Amino acid sequence: MTQNITLQIGQCGNQIGCRFWDLALREHAAVNKKGVFDESLSTFFRNVDVRSKATSYFESSEIPVGSGSEKIRSLRARAVLIDTEEGVVNEIMKGPLNEVFDHRQYVTDVSGAGNNWAVGHMFYGNKYKDSIRELIRKNAELCDSLESFFVMHSMGGGTGSGLGTAVLRMIADDYPEVHRFVVAVYPSADDDVITSPYNCVLAMKQLTDFADCVMPIDNHSLVNIVNRIESVCVKTQSTCKNTNFSSSLRSRDPSKVLIDNNSTIISSANSSSANKKTEKPFDSMNNIVANMLLNLTSSSRFEGSLNVDLNEIAMNLVPFPRMHYLLSSLSPLYISEKVNLQVRGIEQMFSDAFKRENQLLQCDPKSSLYLACGLMLRGKVQISDMRRNIEKLKPQLNFIKWNQEGWKTGLCSVPAFGQPYSLLCLSNNTCIKDTFSTIKDRFNLLYRRKAHLHHYTQVEGMESCLFTESFQSLQNLMNDYKNLETNNSSNDSAIERIKILS
């Protein structure tokens, strides 16, 4: 079985990574009852003997999978943690996941990037490129068959957008044959980072040039999902109160199980009171992203009747190199560790996955053009159920004319924790250009007045032409999507065809 390495950059990337590792351990613990180190665990974890007299973390006595009967000694995540501040990484190292990581597994600084892409990309990218490259190399050498990198970062801040894309470019140069999946969290329009439009546009050029697949996620969608889950609830305690997400950042609600008026299965059931005390403000939002990643990687970690390798996702859902931005949606939705959902039908699950309310990015795919669509199912679902629901969905979705059967399906037999079945939908859709258009407009508001540019150009290696090049790259990408829509609506009969002479 193949292995994957996660690269967590910046505050957002490390917080998402923290939730991913926590939920992944829980999921594997529910399946691996015997406590053995098998191929499933080896996808994202190493098994090491910490009692050995090795002088380095990476020289610890490695226990191979072998026949899959070796007992788990000490699990170590296949991950590199990177940040220009120490706060989040220190919290992880002092928290319940501290045994999954080692202090020689991360790179941190103390000053931060000051919400400046140039500082993250140029200054810290150059300062730490050798140490980051060495950490990645050591992790890669401990893999039998490295399949992909998962890069997690935000787009609005300086570390995530700047240093995150510097690391992406680094692995593209050093490991060109290994797939690069990026989880990029975009800021909402009312975020408190004034320079986030600059950071987004500068980072997007790097994502377009060096990533294989990008799963864009916006904070506004995550906040809406959490608000909906916490406001449309069935009270399980007399003290249960409906609150929005803003107030929940200050005080977490009691346990509750939720089903909204549209029969969408959602849950905000919290864990024990002890866990509630340690829950971080954005854990609910990060859990949604972590669950998306668990579903995405389920076929790499577990057996199934229609397993999908991660490289197949890029192969089937990305028809053109630059157009690799995939819209993700989940069904069912839940935001906490404790899952207690009322079981709904498979048809309802498929229907929910194509609702805007279940998307992790704000856009409208049904009014735009589908280039391809991937359905990653988990649990007790038959292939016939999947095919039947796809046939029901086809009339509702507008696929590009040269790829009317552009469906990629995967079926993993191991369900998500606490659920009989779940569905992740990944769509390559031209509606993504609307998100890009919003970013472009916000960029123009600042750039027309050359506001804040001096903060960027004073960083060594940063040239003003990078702004125009990045903006033009974004504009070209939007035009690529627009051209597909225009060409799809053109009349093929008006095109002169080659005539075959008899």
Stockholm file with secondary structure:
# STOCKHOLM 1.0

chainA/1-502         MTQNITLQIGQCGNQIGCRFWDLALREHAAVNKKGVFDESLSTFFRNVDVRSKATSYFESSEIPVGSGSEKIRSLRARAVLIDTEEGVVNEIMKGPLNEVFDHRQYVTDVSGAGNNWAVGHMFYGNKYKDSIRELIRKNAELCDSLESFFVMHSMGGGTGSGLGTAVLRMIADDYPEVHRFVVAVYPSADDDVITSPYNCVLAMKQLTDFADCVMPIDNHSLVNIVNRIESVCVKTQSTCKNTNFSSSLRSRDPSKVLIDNNSTIISSANSSSANKKTEKPFDSMNNIVANMLLNLTSSSRFEGSLNVDLNEIAMNLVPFPRMHYLLSSLSPLYISEKVNLQVRGIEQMFSDAFKRENQLLQCDPKSSLYLACGLMLRGKVQISDMRRNIEKLKPQLNFIKWNQEGWKTGLCSVPAFGQPYSLLCLSNNTCIKDTFSTIKDRFNLLYRRKAHLHHYTQVEGMESCLFTESFQSLQNLMNDYKNLETNNSSNDSAIERIKILS
#=GR chainA/1-502 SS CCEEEEEEEHHHHHHHHHHHHHHHHHHHHHHCTTCBCCHHHHTTEEEEETTSCCSSGGGSEECCCTTTTCBCCEEEESEEEEESSSHHHHHHHHSTTTTTCCGGGEEECSSCCTTCHHIIIIIIHHHSHHHHHHHHHHHHHTCSSEEEEEEEEESSSHIIIIIHHHHHHHHHHHCTTSEEEEEEEECCTTCSCTTHHHHHHHHHHHHHHHCSEEEEEEHHHHHHHHHHHHHSCBCSSTTCCCCCHHHHTTSCCCCCEEECTTCCEEECCCCCHHHHHHCCTTHHHHHHHHHHHHHHTHHHHSCCTBCCCHHHHHHHHCSSTTCCBCEEEEESEECSSSCCCCCCCHHHHHHHHTSGGGBSSCCCGGGSCEEEEEEEEEESCCHHHHHHHHHHHGGGSCBCGGGTTCEEEEEESSCCTTCSEEEEEEEEETTHHHHHHHHHHHHHHHHTTTTTHHHHHTSTTCCTHHHHHHHHHHHHHHHHHHHHHHHHHSCGGGSCCCCCCC
#=GC SS_cons         CCEEEEEEEHHHHHHHHHHHHHHHHHHHHHHCTTCBCCHHHHTTEEEEETTSCCSSGGGSEECCCTTTTCBCCEEEESEEEEESSSHHHHHHHHSTTTTTCCGGGEEECSSCCTTCHHIIIIIIHHHSHHHHHHHHHHHHHTCSSEEEEEEEEESSSHIIIIIHHHHHHHHHHHCTTSEEEEEEEECCTTCSCTTHHHHHHHHHHHHHHHCSEEEEEEHHHHHHHHHHHHHSCBCSSTTCCCCCHHHHTTSCCCCCEEECTTCCEEECCCCCHHHHHHCCTTHHHHHHHHHHHHHHTHHHHSCCTBCCCHHHHHHHHCSSTTCCBCEEEEESEECSSSCCCCCCCHHHHHHHHTSGGGBSSCCCGGGSCEEEEEEEEEESCCHHHHHHHHHHHGGGSCBCGGGTTCEEEEEESSCCTTCSEEEEEEEEETTHHHHHHHHHHHHHHHHTTTTTHHHHHTSTTCCTHHHHHHHHHHHHHHHHHHHHHHHHHSCGGGSCCCCCCC
//
